[in-house]
């Protein structure tokens, strides 16, 4: 609420400026950037992703903090604006190389757009540069989906696929208590790693 109030005050200040000179126009532009970013962040923190996405579009990504770039890309993803996600995520990776948020969102969006060759690059970076404690359900679920659409994977990709099946089996078996779904993933795991000890837990 405090951030939203600050953003509104900045907007009122902008509207009150009657004279325009090159310097005041430059100042107004800066204030507009601050206002749009502050308001977009306020929308995002209220889970209003549509409002956040539309408002972030009014700001220049070059002037955004990395945190706001992550928010912008996430809001775009929730709004199914996958091309925009890729644009923001690629720029974000230039600003913060290897950051999991940007690799994750680029991976998911490339998969949604059926750009599987591109998706596998982001996925490999995500899995290779982060340990299992930093990976989540959707990382593994999207990786399985990607490999189903693009079945030819290298040895590294195979290891990530095995890890994804293992995570999903445990997730459905022990957290969701859904043995049927766990067994479905177990059958897929068995096809590529028949001696995996986790298979015995699903029998």
RABEL-V788800 format. One record per pair of residues at least 6 apart in sequence whose ideal C-beta (glycine too) atoms are under 8 Angstrom apart, sorted by sequence separation. I is the first residue (numbers start at 1). J is the second residue. D is the distance in Angstrom with one decimal. If there is no record, write none. Layout:
# RABEL-V788800
{{I	J	D} {I	J	D}}
This chain:
# RABEL-V788800
{{43	49	7.6} {76	82	7.7} {93	99	6.7} {96	102	6.9} {110	116	7.4} {147	153	5.8} {172	178	4.4} {173	179	6.3} {190	196	7.4} {17	24	6.3} {92	99	6.5} {153	160	7.9} {172	179	7.6} {189	196	5.8} {20	28	7.7} {43	51	3.8} {44	52	3.9} {56	64	7.8} {61	69	6.3} {64	72	7.0} {76	84	4.3} {77	85	4.9} {110	118	4.4} {111	119	4.5} {127	135	7.1} {153	161	6.4} {43	52	3.9} {59	68	7.8} {76	85	4.6} {92	101	7.4} {93	102	4.8} {110	119	3.6} {126	135	7.6} {172	181	4.3} {173	182	4.0} {189	198	7.2} {190	199	5.7} {92	102	4.1} {93	103	7.1} {147	157	7.0} {172	182	4.1} {189	199	6.6} {17	28	6.3} {40	51	7.7} {41	52	7.6} {61	72	7.2} {40	52	5.0} {43	55	5.9} {56	68	7.1} {73	85	5.2} {76	88	6.4} {90	102	7.8} {106	118	7.9} {107	119	5.5} {110	122	6.2} {127	139	7.5} {170	182	8.0} {186	198	7.6} {89	102	4.3} {93	106	7.5} {106	119	8.0} {126	139	6.5} {169	182	5.0} {172	185	6.9} {186	199	5.7} {14	28	6.0} {89	103	7.7} {147	161	5.1} {168	182	7.7} {40	55	3.7} {56	71	7.1} {73	88	4.3} {107	122	3.8} {39	55	5.1} {40	56	4.3} {56	72	4.1} {72	88	5.2} {73	89	5.0} {89	105	4.9} {90	106	6.8} {106	122	4.3} {107	123	4.6} {127	143	7.3} {169	185	4.9} {186	202	4.2} {14	31	5.5} {89	106	4.1} {143	160	6.0} {144	161	7.0} {147	164	7.9} {168	185	4.7} {169	186	5.6} {13	31	6.8} {14	32	6.6} {40	58	7.9} {104	122	7.8} {143	161	6.6} {36	55	5.6} {37	56	7.4} {40	59	6.7} {52	71	6.4} {53	72	7.3} {56	75	6.4} {69	88	5.9} {73	92	6.5} {103	122	5.0} {107	126	5.7} {123	142	7.5} {183	202	5.5} {36	56	7.3} {52	72	7.6} {56	76	8.0} {85	105	5.3} {86	106	5.8} {89	109	7.3} {103	123	7.9} {123	143	5.8} {144	164	5.1} {165	185	5.2} {169	189	6.7} {182	202	5.4} {10	31	5.9} {14	35	6.8} {85	106	7.0} {143	164	4.5} {144	165	6.9} {165	186	7.7} {36	58	4.4} {37	59	5.0} {53	75	4.0} {69	91	6.9} {70	92	6.8} {103	125	4.8} {104	126	5.5} {36	59	4.1} {52	75	4.2} {53	76	5.5} {69	92	4.4} {85	108	7.8} {86	109	5.3} {103	126	4.2} {123	146	6.1} {140	163	7.4} {141	164	7.6} {165	188	5.9} {166	189	7.0} {179	202	7.3} {10	34	6.1} {11	35	5.4} {85	109	4.2} {86	110	6.8} {140	164	3.9} {144	168	6.9} {165	189	4.0} {10	35	4.3} {49	74	7.5} {50	75	7.8} {53	78	7.7} {139	164	7.9} {32	58	7.7} {33	59	5.4} {37	63	7.6} {49	75	4.5} {53	79	4.8} {66	92	6.7} {69	95	6.8} {83	109	7.8} {100	126	6.2} {103	129	7.4} {120	146	6.5} {33	60	6.1} {37	64	6.1} {41	68	6.3} {44	71	4.6} {61	88	6.4} {69	96	8.0} {74	101	7.6} {82	109	4.0} {86	113	7.9} {98	125	6.9} {119	146	5.5} {140	167	4.5} {141	168	6.8} {162	189	6.8} {165	192	8.0} {7	35	5.5} {10	38	6.9} {11	39	7.9} {37	65	7.9} {40	68	7.1} {53	81	6.7} {73	101	7.2} {77	105	5.5} {82	110	7.9} {128	156	7.4} {140	168	5.7} {165	193	8.0} {170	198	7.5} {173	201	6.8} {49	78	4.2} {50	79	6.0} {66	95	5.8} {70	99	7.8} {73	102	6.7} {100	129	7.2} {169	198	6.0} {173	202	6.4} {33	63	5.1} {41	71	6.4} {44	74	7.7} {49	79	6.1} {61	91	5.6} {66	96	5.0} {82	112	5.0} {83	113	7.4} {100	130	5.2} {108	138	7.3} {116	146	6.3} {120	150	6.4} {137	167	7.5} {162	192	6.6} {166	196	7.4} {7	38	4.2} {37	68	5.6} {40	71	7.1} {44	75	6.0} {53	84	8.0} {70	101	4.6} {74	105	6.6} {77	108	6.6} {82	113	5.2} {98	129	5.2} {111	142	5.7} {119	150	7.7} {132	163	7.4} {137	168	7.8} {161	192	6.8} {162	193	5.3} {6	38	5.9} {7	39	4.1} {40	72	7.3} {70	102	7.2} {73	105	4.8} {77	109	6.3} {80	112	7.7} {107	139	8.0} {124	156	6.6} {135	167	7.7} {166	198	5.5} {169	201	7.7} {66	99	7.4} {69	102	7.7} {116	149	5.5} {117	150	7.6} {120	153	7.4} {124	157	7.0} {127	160	4.7} {169	202	6.2} {100	134	6.0} {108	142	5.5} {111	145	6.3} {116	150	4.0} {137	171	6.2} {158	192	6.6} {162	196	7.1} {3	38	5.6} {4	39	7.0} {7	42	6.1} {40	75	7.8} {104	139	6.5} {107	142	6.5} {111	146	5.3} {114	149	7.2} {132	167	7.7} {124	160	7.4} {127	163	7.6} {120	157	6.9} {123	160	7.3} {3	41	6.2} {4	42	4.2} {111	149	7.5} {3	42	4.5} {107	146	7.8} {144	185	7.8} {3	45	7.5} {144	188	7.7}}
